[in-house]
């Protein structure tokens, strides 16, 4: 199987170190490759999905993945995609994040056939003078300052701590090459300089050939970074972004992005991706529903994906379904009697960040209660506003929250 060509067809290849030689290598033998993720937060987000899907495709093609958890590099901070220095994280926080991250990765790739390592194992024990003597002479400061990530940060301030990140990541590749025969590192296109540094280090130290492959950073047709919502990142942790909201994000992507996302972010066969990608106008809804189902199943499981789909269909007038997966909470009957307003519910349901934003939303005609536009900012809700023991609050066209009335007589 021509694994590199298969990845290219799905839009998962942006740059490589010699496409022809890498393609021959992947055709000739089972190649050990690695993807590194720094556990800088308690949850992965949608931006990590491209790399995890690329990893899954290579694993399915018979190649051996190494998942490198950056327990050490997370405490340094990669300056590649940041304008400011990352907050320094305590060891305990990094360890907890790493554990949560590994569970999420395990839903997408087969960890039983994956080498999982933490670079804290070798970087934590590395003697500083030994590291400087072995690795330092292999790098040119002038060349490092020519990389875009460092050049940009020089304008706002680049700490010496961050300046070391490229050397540490390159050393990771060298260690994995020595221990596991790792010949390929994959990553996002913003990692190109860091990955090339590892390729070059292996060539200089081991006199061996190694390879790099990056994928394009995914943006919408409007130029927005994929996976960014009005509330921030689209996290994979259901406690941060519940399965319904996760599903709704993907079913509401622009029509023009559906084909690209089906190719990059699903494990569907190429032929099915092509068929879905040809759908146009009203029929493209089916392609986006398939995208949402595939991704929600992958991240949250088939049961949660089905609940999210049925809720979405019920809310937006499609056949079947119920509203059980919609984000919701309890509202005590006593609160209704005391005169709660829609302004308060918009804020409590996470549909507005503040009371002033909620008021503005109502005045602009963007707030709904049980399917009807709400126009009175200050009127308290009454028993007549309750339908079926609940209040369905909506902001705009797509964001909902269900309040179930409890404690009534």
N, C-alpha and C positions, 0 to 999 in steps of 0.2 A: 504493500500500500504506500502510495506517495503521500506521506503525512503532511509534508510542507505544502504541497499543492492543495490538499484537502483543507488545511487551515486557511490558505490564501483565498480559496473559493468562498469561505465564510467570512472574509474580511478581518481575519485575526492575525494578519501579518503586515507590519508596517516597515520594519527594517530588519535586515539580517547581516551577519558577517559572511558574505559569500553564499548567495542562495544556492548556487549549483553544488558546491561542496557540502553544504548542510543537507541538501536534499539527498545526495548520494549517501551520506552518513546515516540518515534516518531510514533509507531504503535497505541499507546493507546489514544493519544490526539493531538490536534493542538498545536504545541510548538512554543513559541516566541523565535526567535534566532536573533543574530545580527552579522553584518559585519561592521568593522570600516575601514574608509579610510581617511588618512590625506591629506588635500588639499595643498600639498607642491609645486604643479606646476599648470599651467593653463590648463593642459589637462591630462586625464588618458591615459594610454598606454596599449599595448597588455598584459603586465603582470597582469593587473587588470581583464582581461576577465575571467580567471579561477574562481575567487571568485564570480564575477557577475553571471556567468552561474550556479555555485553551488547554489547561492542564488535564481536564477530563478527556478531551479529544485525543491528546497524545497518549494518555494511559490506555484508552480503548484501542489505540493503534498498536499497542504492544510495548510501549516505552515505559521506563521506570521513573516515576516521579519522586522527588525529594521535596518535602515541604519544610522550608526553613522558617522557623519562628524566631523573629529578631528580638529575643529577650534582652540582648545587650544593646543592639543598635536602637531599639525603642527608647533607651535611656540617653541616647545621644541626639537623635532627631535628624532626619533627612531634610536638607534645605532645598531639594530639587523643586518642590511644588509649593513652597511657602515663602511669604514675604517677610515673615518675622520668625524669630527663634521659637521652637515649640516649648511648652512648659516641661520642666524636668520632672519625670515621673518616679515615684518611690518603687523600690524593688517589688514590694508586695502587690502594688497596683498592676505592674507589668505582668507578674505571674498570674494574677487572677484574670486579667484580660486574655492572656495566652490560652488559658484553659477554656474560656468561653469561645474564643476564636476557633480552636481546634474542633469543638463540637459542631460549629456552623460549617466548617470546611468539610467535615465528614458526611454532610448531607449531599455533597456535590461530587466528591471524588471518593474512591474506595481506599480508605485508610489502611485496610488490612494488606493492601499491596503497595503501600506508600511508606517510604522512609521519612520519619518525622524527627527533626532535630531542632535544637535551640542553640543559637550561636553564643549564648551566655556560657555554654559549656567550655568553649575554647577562648573566647574573647575575655571572659571573666578572669581566667587564669593567666592571661598573656602578660609577660613582663614587658614593661614599657620600653626599656632600653633594648631588649632583644627585638621587639617589634620594629623600633626605629632602625636598628642596624640591618635587619633582614629585608624589610619592606620599604622603608623610607628612600633608599637610593634608587628604587625602581620608578619613582614618580618625579615628574617635573612640576614645580610650583607654577612656573610660567604657563605650562599647558593646562593645569587645573584651573587657573584663573581665566583661561580662555573659554571654559565651558559656560554655557548660558546661565545655568543655575547659580554658579558662583559669581559670575560677572554681574548679574542682576542684583544679587544680595549685597555686593560691595557698596551699592548705592544706599542701602538702608542699614547695613551693618551685618557682618558675618563673623560669628564667634569662632575662636580657634577650635572649640569642641565640635561644631558643625563641619568645620573644614576637614576634620579627620574622617567624616562619614564615608567618603568615597574610598579611602584606603581600607576601612574596616569591611565594607561590602566586597571589595576586591579580594581581601584576605579570606572572606567566607567562601568565595568561589574556589580559591586555591585549596582550602582545607577539604571542601567537598570533592574536589578533583582527586586529592591524595587518598581520601578515605573510601570513596565510593566509585571512583572513576567517572565522576560527573563531567560531561562534555558540553553541556548547553545550559545557559541561564535564560529564562524568559521573564518578561516584565513589560510594563507600560512604556510608551514611547518617551515619557519624561525621565525614564531610568536609563536611557541609552548610554549616556556618559559613564554612569556607575558600572553598568554591565561590561562595557568595553574595557574599563579599567581592570576588571577581573580577567577578561580574555587576554589582555596584554600581560598581566602579571603571570599567568600560567605559562604563556609563551616564553617570557624572560627567565622565570625560575626553573620551570620543568622542561623547557624546550619541547612543549607539546602544543597541539592544536586544540583550541576550544572555540565555542560558538556563542553568539548572542542572537536573540530574536525578540522583537518588541511588537506590540499591537497598537493600533491607533487609539488615542484617547477619545472616548465616545461622547459626542454631543448631539443635541437635537438639531433639526434643520434650522431652527432659529438661533443656533450657536450656544445654547445653554448646556452646561455640563450635565450629562445624563445621570439621573439618580438624585438630582437636587430638587427639593420641593420648597414650597413657601415656608415650611417649618424647618428646613435644613436638609440634612442627608437622609436618604431612604435606607434606613438601617435594616439588617436582616434579623435582628432580635425582635421577636413578637411582642416583647414588653415595651419596646420603644416605637415600633411601627407594627400595628396589628395586621394579621393576614388580609383583612378586608381592605384596609387602606393600601397595603402593598399591591393587592390585585388591582385596585382602582387606578393606581399610578400607571400601570402598564397598559390597561385597557383604554386609557385616555391619552396615550402618546400621540403625537401628530401622525396622521395617516401616512405621510411620506416617509416616516421612520420605521414603519412596521416591518417591511421586508429586511432592512438592515439588522434590526434587533432580533428577528427570528433566526437569522443566520448566525449572528454573533453570540446570542445568549440562550440558545436552546440546544438540545442534543437530538432534535428531530432529524430524520434523514434528509439529505440534500434535495431529493426529488420533491418531498413534501414542502420543504422550505421554498423551493422555486414555485410550486403551485400556489401556495398561500401568498407569496410575494407578487404574483401577477394579478391579484384581486384589486379592483379599483372601485371608487365611489362608495355606494352603500355597502357593497360586498366586503369592503376592507374591514368592516366591523368583525367579521368572522375571523380574519387573520389576527386582529388585535386581541380578540377573546382567547384564541389559541395561545398567543404569546403570554397573556396574563395567566392562563391556566398552567402552562408549562413552567413558568418561573415561580409561581406561587406553590405549585406542587414540589418543585425542586427545593425550595427554601423552607417551606412550612409543612409539606406533606399533602398527599392527595385529598384527604378528608377536609382539611382547612381550605384547600383550593376550591373544592366543590361547594362548601358552605358560602365562600366569598362570591362565587359565580351565581349561586341561587339568590343570594341577597341582592347582588347587583341587578339581576334580571327583574326581581320583584320591584325594586326601586325605580327602575327606568322603563317599566312597561313591557318587558319581554315575558314570554310565557313561562309559567311555573315559578317555583322558588318561594322563599320566605325571607324575612329580614333578620334572621337570627345571628348572622355574622357581623352585623353593623356595630361599630363602636357604640357602647352604651353605658349607662350608669343609672343608679336609683335616684329618684326624687321623692322625698317624703311628702305625704299628703299635707302635713302641717306647714310645709314650706309654701305649697300652693295657696293654702288658706291665709298665710301671712302676706301674700302679695308678691311673689317672685315675678320678675320681668324677663322678657326674651333677651334683653341685654345681658343679664346675669347668666342665662343658660348658654348663650353663645360663648361666653368666656369660660364657663365651667366645662363645656364640651370640647374645648380646644379649637373652636372654630373662629375665634378672635383672640388676639393676644392681650387685649385690654378693653375696658368698658368704653373708652373713647372710640376704639376701632369698631366695636360692636355697634355703637350708635351710628357711626358713619356708614357702616354696612347697611343698616336698616334704612337710613335716610336715602341711600343710593339705590334702594330697591333690590338689594342682594340677599335679603334674609327671608326665610320661609318657615312656616310652622304647619306641619301635617299637609304639605303640598300647596299651601296658600301663601301668597306674599304677605309679609307683615309690615305694616307701615307706621304703627304707633309706637314710638320709642319708649314712652313712659308707662303705657297701660299695663297693669298687672295681668297675668294670665288668670283665667277663670275656669271653672269646671267644664264649661261648654267648649273650651279649647282642647280638651282631652279627647282623644279618639282611641277606643279600644284599650284604655288603661295606660296610654303612653303618649308622649310628645315626640314627634320626629322633627328635629331642628335641622335646617339646611342653610349653608352659606354658599352662595353662588350656585353653580349647576351640579357640582360633584361631591361636595363635602357634607357629610351627614353625621348626626349624633342622635341616639335614641335615649330618651329619659322614660324609664318605667316608674309609674306612680306606685308607691308602697306606703303601707300604714294607714290606709283609708278605712272607714267603717263600712 
